[in-house]
Amino acid sequence: MKTSIQFRLNDEEVATFADSGSNLLDVLREGIGDLSVKGGCWQGTCGTCTVLVDGMPRLSCVTLAESCEGKSIETVAGLRQGAKLHPLQTAFMERFAAQCGYCTPGMLMAAKALLDREPNPTRENVVDAICGNICRCTGYEPIIAAVLDAARAAPRRS
Amino acid sequence: MLEMRKDIFADERADNLKEVGQPTQRQDMLGHVTGTSAYYDDHRFANLLHLKILRSPHAHARIRSIDDAAASRAPGVKRIIRAADVPVNLNTLLSLIQFGKDDEPSLATDVVRYKGEPILGVVATSERAAREALELVRISYDPLPAVFDVEEALKPGAVSVNPVYPKNTFEYHGKYDHQKLRFGAVEQAFAQADFVSEERYQMSPIEHAPTETNGSIAVPDTNGRFTVYTSTQALFFSLDTSAKINAMPSNQLHFIGGTVGGGFGGKVDTLTEPLAILAARLTGAPVRYRLSRHEEMQFGSPRGAERIYVKDGVMRDGRIVARQVRAYFDAGAYTRLSSYAVVKCVAHIPGPYTIPNVHADVFCVFTNRTPATAMRGFGVTALDFALECQMDKDAVAIGMDPLEFRLLNAYRDGDMKAHRREAKNCALIECAQVAAEKANWPLRDEFRKMSSKKDGGAERAGVADRTRMSTPAAPVRTGTSAPQRVTYERPAGSTSPPPIQSTPPATPPAGSTHGVRRFSSVFGTRRR
């Protein structure tokens, strides 16, 4: 039984049909075709598939797609504005904060959720924000440094 | 963070490095931060089919019967793949370099030898349909006794794990059941050592757990070939292995990879490609075979567990005079790369230290555990852990600073290694000195002034002198009963020279070759 699902993805209205009970990860990758979202465990433990749902970080592999009806989803595919990289992306590049790159999309989205709500995070805030995202290349220190750099680089919101 | 120390061996480096030591951006970084790097699973194909594998729930069992009739009729199922469908259903990875015998089936035939071993595949229109069909397969097993301990596996009458190696040991050069290293006379040296310590080290298997699990997609091409998108770390290794198992010329396979979501050694085993290709051949459709996280943890080969016994003979003045290592590599049920790990391990013994008497026996042992494979320095890493723990214990036993103890025994240019090769390009002393400086670890003057280029060879490690002891024989003691800090007290602020009577004279003996082997190249003078 297919069901229709419609939501905003990176500020665009999108719609698809999916098997009832599908998870958001499969709907984004297979239904919509946003391959920037990666699957790592399909059981909600590694953080690789992290996307933002109405600004909150969510594990898309254990998020029911139908529960996202009408909501706003953000993935790393929508992070850059045209040719201009998001400060987080620039900082990740400069800080060598990616090795194999597979956890990077989830890491970036978890970091974006933090910076969106806390523009001046402490190191503890950053560690807390990415504590659900596993990086097996174990590049946590450069990642933390990159997020702090991005916070400093971003235009301050009062 | 990166610091170039050109002052070290400065006389040997005329070249001015342009790239080394300079930050350089990775060519794939932009793709990584924008989510556009294409991993194997980021390729899309119409009518993609999915392969899922039925795995053994037993560590060791005989398969009595398989009933897949209901599964083959399940919704969405396109094809069942059985052991008999695999063209060459016995392989070993290193057969590509003529090392070892074919010992592992792609799909088990009559016996399963570890929990998670593949038995049968289902190709279906979705992963879910394939999983549901697997639930309908009925297999009847006769459980067999299993062995999980490397030393148990070597006892007479132990369960035989792998029929290709019935004695549970890999066979080197067609006849040897383990790898040996013999240098000097350890027993004699132990008898004369001031202290003898013996310890047992046991490692655990370690799963690489890359965030991207192992997987591949095999796509029939228009010209009879197959294009294979894969997570492999070893593209040509996987291509040749797939060609062998599928009994097809390798020029019918086009492998595309290189963007790997973490590997660390866990993606060199060609776990998925051969069956994905077989499934694509049998169905004529693109087929994806992707491991679930559970499969990655259970079936994906780990770093093998190792059991290592180290026995050292140490003099009061700090010299290690003998080292004996007995180690067992747990290969699991099939060889994969463990045979090679053992070779690496033996090549690394006795560590970066000049020891005149060395004796090692290292075994590659089969047990009913998940087959082990490569992982970050496998064969060497665990051994180093054991040896460096032992070094600390030795240092404590004779009351010597652990870093100075290492500096004293470190290889120097001209020393004779246990493998009967002269030590060259030694730099442990210099590395340890810099590390000590960075860590504010106090080294006394004599140790700060030590050099890899001075005082090597000769009495220190010459083969002719290897059993000579410069101190009188002392009663052999065990590590546990040894009194600590007997002769090597280190009074605070003391600058008196350490009791190293045995270090050779500063002048190298006639015929010493260090320096001789250095040569100029277009890059300047290098140490070789």
HADDOCK unambig.tbl for C-alpha pairs under 7 A between the chains (distance, minus, plus):
assign (segid A and resid 35 and name CA) (segid B and resid 42 and name CA) 6.14 0.50 0.50
assign (segid A and resid 36 and name CA) (segid B and resid 35 and name CA) 4.40 0.50 0.50
assign (segid A and resid 36 and name CA) (segid B and resid 36 and name CA) 6.12 0.50 0.50
assign (segid A and resid 40 and name CA) (segid B and resid 211 and name CA) 5.04 0.50 0.50
assign (segid A and resid 40 and name CA) (segid B and resid 212 and name CA) 5.34 0.50 0.50
assign (segid A and resid 40 and name CA) (segid B and resid 213 and name CA) 6.82 0.50 0.50
assign (segid A and resid 41 and name CA) (segid B and resid 292 and name CA) 6.92 0.50 0.50
assign (segid A and resid 41 and name CA) (segid B and resid 293 and name CA) 5.01 0.50 0.50
assign (segid A and resid 76 and name CA) (segid B and resid 34 and name CA) 6.22 0.50 0.50
assign (segid A and resid 76 and name CA) (segid B and resid 35 and name CA) 6.02 0.50 0.50
assign (segid A and resid 77 and name CA) (segid B and resid 34 and name CA) 6.26 0.50 0.50
assign (segid A and resid 77 and name CA) (segid B and resid 35 and name CA) 6.10 0.50 0.50
assign (segid A and resid 89 and name CA) (segid B and resid 33 and name CA) 5.52 0.50 0.50
assign (segid A and resid 93 and name CA) (segid B and resid 29 and name CA) 6.29 0.50 0.50
assign (segid A and resid 100 and name CA) (segid B and resid 260 and name CA) 6.39 0.50 0.50
assign (segid A and resid 100 and name CA) (segid B and resid 261 and name CA) 5.24 0.50 0.50
assign (segid A and resid 100 and name CA) (segid B and resid 262 and name CA) 5.42 0.50 0.50
assign (segid A and resid 101 and name CA) (segid B and resid 32 and name CA) 4.91 0.50 0.50
assign (segid A and resid 101 and name CA) (segid B and resid 261 and name CA) 6.62 0.50 0.50
assign (segid A and resid 102 and name CA) (segid B and resid 211 and name CA) 6.62 0.50 0.50
assign (segid A and resid 102 and name CA) (segid B and resid 212 and name CA) 6.72 0.50 0.50
assign (segid A and resid 102 and name CA) (segid B and resid 261 and name CA) 4.96 0.50 0.50
assign (segid A and resid 103 and name CA) (segid B and resid 211 and name CA) 6.80 0.50 0.50
assign (segid A and resid 104 and name CA) (segid B and resid 32 and name CA) 6.58 0.50 0.50
assign (segid A and resid 104 and name CA) (segid B and resid 33 and name CA) 6.39 0.50 0.50
assign (segid A and resid 105 and name CA) (segid B and resid 33 and name CA) 6.77 0.50 0.50
assign (segid A and resid 105 and name CA) (segid B and resid 35 and name CA) 5.87 0.50 0.50
assign (segid A and resid 136 and name CA) (segid B and resid 210 and name CA) 5.98 0.50 0.50
assign (segid A and resid 136 and name CA) (segid B and resid 211 and name CA) 6.58 0.50 0.50
assign (segid A and resid 136 and name CA) (segid B and resid 262 and name CA) 6.99 0.50 0.50
assign (segid A and resid 137 and name CA) (segid B and resid 262 and name CA) 6.83 0.50 0.50
